[in-house]
Amino acid sequence: MNKKINTMFFSSTDTTKKVVVQVANKIAENMNGAMIINHIDFTLPEARKEPTSFTEEDLVVVGVPVYAGRVPNVLLKYLNRIIGNGALAIPVVLYGNRNYDDALIELRDILVDNGFKVIAGGAFIGEHSFSKILAKNRPDEKDLAIADDFAHEIYKKIITQEKIENVVVKGNTPYRQYYRPKNKEGVSVDIRKVKPKTNDNCIDCKLCVSVCPMGSIDQDDVSKFNGICIKCGACIKKCPAEAKYYDDEDYLRHKYELEVDFAERRAPELFI
């Protein structure tokens, strides 16, 4: 079997990328070292300007993080412009140990609608974008070992099945509404407009400008935003001076509840 192996991922803090690349590498190994010829990182705005297309000769591992239990809505325009043309696809979603809700089925449906044959799907866990302790350092060695086994099972399915059917994954249709946190009175709150602040530790290195997936941080004054903040954690977790932080009460309450209520380790879920 000759397949061109591709990866596609949105990965602000590199956790989704880690799983997607691991799965693709292991599939390539199973194919007697077939080369991964193409990595498509669509994390930054410039990479999402032009659509991407594939052919029946391609196999594509597609990864996105889970935001509020769904595929991030800021990615839908780009994702819906990918053209499958009969390529095999493996959707992978990565969530911060709460729940992936309907993100995997939503990503699978997008790929099917775009002309892919979805052979398998997986939901993996990564360090939560809000936190440095929730699912800390995941995906870890155990997760990546599961990713290796997942890739091996995908390879076996490819070489043994004459007709590839779209995989069935867990989720609801219609999809659930986006998950919303609650305040101390139990009332839903909207933290979408919350943005990080900048403290006096800032050394004006501009790294936050370069890693923001929405291109929202001002080049001349990094404490200012020229667009939306999706709470991806890139500017906070990658800042060498620890100069970025949130102080919004509802955001911090939600972060604390996640860290307490979902501390128990969850395992990846695979569908083949």
C-alpha positions in Angstrom: 0.0 0.0 0.0 1.4 3.4 -1.0 0.0 6.4 0.8 1.3 9.9 1.2 1.1 10.7 4.9 0.1 14.2 6.0 -0.5 15.9 9.3 -2.8 18.9 9.8 -3.1 20.5 13.2 -4.0 23.6 15.2 -1.8 23.6 18.3 -1.1 26.8 20.2 0.8 25.1 23.0 2.0 22.1 21.0 0.0 19.4 22.8 -2.3 18.6 19.8 0.7 18.6 17.5 2.5 16.1 19.7 -0.3 13.5 19.4 -0.9 14.1 15.7 2.8 13.8 14.8 3.2 10.7 16.9 0.3 8.9 15.2 1.5 9.8 11.8 5.1 8.8 12.5 4.0 5.4 13.8 1.7 4.8 10.7 4.7 5.6 8.6 6.8 3.1 10.4 4.2 0.4 9.9 4.3 1.2 6.2 8.0 0.2 6.1 9.2 3.7 6.8 7.0 5.6 4.4 7.9 9.3 4.6 5.6 11.8 6.1 5.8 14.2 3.2 3.7 17.1 4.5 3.1 18.9 7.8 0.4 21.5 7.7 0.4 23.6 10.8 -2.6 26.0 10.7 -2.2 27.4 14.1 -1.2 30.9 12.9 -3.5 33.2 10.9 -1.4 33.2 7.7 -1.7 29.5 7.4 -5.5 29.6 7.4 -5.8 31.9 4.4 -5.7 29.3 1.6 -7.7 26.1 1.4 -5.9 22.7 1.2 -6.8 19.8 -1.0 -5.8 16.1 -1.1 -6.2 13.1 -3.3 -7.1 9.4 -2.9 -3.3 8.7 -2.4 -3.2 10.7 0.8 -3.7 9.8 4.4 -4.2 12.8 6.7 -4.1 12.9 10.5 -6.1 16.0 11.4 -5.9 17.4 15.0 -7.7 20.3 16.8 -8.1 21.2 20.5 -11.5 21.0 22.2 -12.9 24.3 23.2 -16.0 24.2 25.4 -16.8 20.7 24.2 -16.7 21.5 20.5 -14.4 22.2 17.6 -13.2 25.8 18.0 -15.6 27.9 16.1 -12.8 30.2 14.9 -11.5 27.2 12.9 -14.7 26.2 11.2 -14.3 28.5 8.1 -10.9 27.1 7.4 -11.8 23.5 8.1 -14.8 23.6 5.9 -12.6 24.6 3.0 -10.4 21.5 3.1 -11.0 19.3 0.1 -10.7 15.5 0.7 -11.2 14.0 -2.8 -11.4 10.5 -1.3 -8.3 10.8 1.0 -8.2 8.8 4.2 -8.5 10.9 7.3 -8.0 10.3 11.0 -9.6 13.1 13.2 -7.9 13.6 16.6 -9.2 16.0 19.3 -7.3 17.0 22.4 -9.0 18.1 25.5 -7.9 19.3 29.0 -9.2 16.4 31.0 -12.8 17.7 31.4 -14.6 16.2 28.4 -14.4 16.3 24.7 -18.2 16.2 24.4 -19.1 16.5 20.7 -15.8 17.8 19.3 -14.8 14.4 17.8 -18.0 13.7 16.0 -18.1 17.3 14.8 -14.6 17.1 13.4 -15.4 13.7 11.8 -18.6 15.1 10.2 -16.6 18.1 8.8 -14.1 15.7 7.2 -16.8 13.4 5.8 -18.7 16.4 4.3 -15.4 17.5 2.7 -15.0 14.3 0.9 -12.7 12.3 3.2 -13.0 8.7 4.2 -12.7 8.8 7.9 -11.1 5.5 8.9 -10.6 6.1 12.7 -10.8 8.8 15.3 -9.4 9.5 18.7 -9.8 11.8 21.7 -6.6 12.5 23.7 -5.8 14.5 26.8 -3.3 17.4 27.0 -2.4 20.0 29.7 -5.4 22.3 30.0 -4.9 25.6 28.2 -6.1 27.5 31.4 -3.9 25.6 33.8 -0.4 24.4 34.5 -1.6 21.7 36.9 -4.7 20.2 35.2 -3.4 17.2 33.1 0.1 18.6 33.7 2.6 17.6 31.0 0.2 15.6 29.0 0.3 14.0 26.5 2.9 12.0 28.4 4.7 8.7 27.7 1.5 6.7 28.5 -0.5 8.7 26.1 2.0 8.5 23.3 2.2 4.7 23.8 -1.5 4.6 23.3 -1.1 6.8 20.2 1.4 4.2 18.9 -1.1 1.3 19.4 -3.8 3.4 17.8 -1.6 3.9 14.7 -0.9 0.2 14.5 -4.6 -0.7 14.6 -5.3 1.9 11.9 -2.6 0.4 9.7 -4.0 -3.1 10.1 -7.5 -1.8 9.2 -6.2 -0.1 6.1 -4.4 -3.3 4.8 -7.2 -5.7 5.7 -10.4 -3.9 4.6 -11.3 -3.8 1.0 -13.9 -1.0 1.5 -13.3 1.7 4.1 -16.5 2.9 5.9 -16.6 6.1 7.9 -15.9 5.3 11.5 -18.6 5.7 14.2 -17.5 7.8 17.1 -19.1 8.9 20.3 -21.1 12.1 20.3 -24.5 13.7 19.7 -26.3 15.0 16.7 -27.4 17.7 16.8 -24.3 18.7 18.7 -24.5 20.0 22.2 -24.3 23.7 22.9 -20.9 25.0 23.8 -20.0 24.3 27.4 -20.4 27.4 29.6 -19.0 27.9 33.1 -21.1 29.2 36.0 -20.5 31.8 38.7 -20.9 31.2 42.4 -24.6 31.7 42.2 -24.8 28.9 39.6 -25.6 31.3 36.7 -23.9 30.8 33.4 -21.2 33.3 32.6 -19.6 34.4 29.4 -15.8 34.6 29.5 -15.3 34.9 25.8 -14.3 38.6 26.0 -11.8 38.1 28.8 -8.2 38.8 27.8 -4.9 38.4 29.6 -3.1 41.3 31.3 0.6 42.1 31.2 2.7 42.7 34.3 6.0 44.5 34.9 8.0 41.3 34.2 7.5 41.9 30.4 10.8 42.2 28.6 9.1 43.2 25.3 10.5 40.2 23.4 7.4 40.1 21.2 7.2 36.3 21.5 3.5 36.6 22.5 2.9 38.5 19.3 4.4 35.7 17.2 2.6 32.8 18.9 -1.0 34.3 19.2 -3.1 32.2 16.8 -5.5 35.0 16.2 -2.9 37.6 15.5 -4.5 39.7 18.2 -1.6 41.0 20.3 -0.4 44.5 19.3 3.1 44.5 17.8 4.0 48.0 19.3 2.3 47.5 22.7 2.1 43.9 23.7 -0.3 44.8 26.5 -3.0 45.7 24.0 -5.2 43.4 21.9 -6.4 44.2 18.4 -8.7 41.2 18.1 -10.2 38.4 20.1 -8.6 36.1 22.7 -9.6 32.4 22.5 -7.9 31.5 25.8 -5.5 29.1 24.1 -2.8 29.7 26.7 0.0 30.3 24.1 1.1 33.8 25.3 0.9 32.8 29.0 2.7 29.4 28.8 5.3 30.4 26.3 6.2 33.8 27.9 9.9 33.6 29.1 9.2 36.2 31.8 5.8 35.0 33.0 4.4 38.4 32.2 0.9 37.4 31.0 -1.9 36.5 33.4 -5.7 36.6 33.8 -7.4 38.4 36.6 -11.1 38.1 35.6 -13.1 36.7 38.6 -15.3 34.4 36.5 -12.4 33.0 34.5 -10.3 32.3 37.7 -13.3 30.6 39.4 -13.8 28.4 36.4 -10.1 27.5 36.2 -10.1 26.6 39.9 -13.3 24.4 39.5 -11.8 22.6 36.6 -8.6 21.9 38.5 -10.5 20.5 41.5 -13.4 18.7 39.8 -11.5 17.1 37.0 -8.2 16.2 38.6 -8.6 12.5 38.2 -6.6 11.2 35.2 -8.7 10.4 32.1 -7.6 8.0 29.4 -7.7 8.5 25.6 -10.7 7.1 23.8 -10.1 5.5 20.4 -12.6 4.6 17.6 -11.4 2.2 14.8 
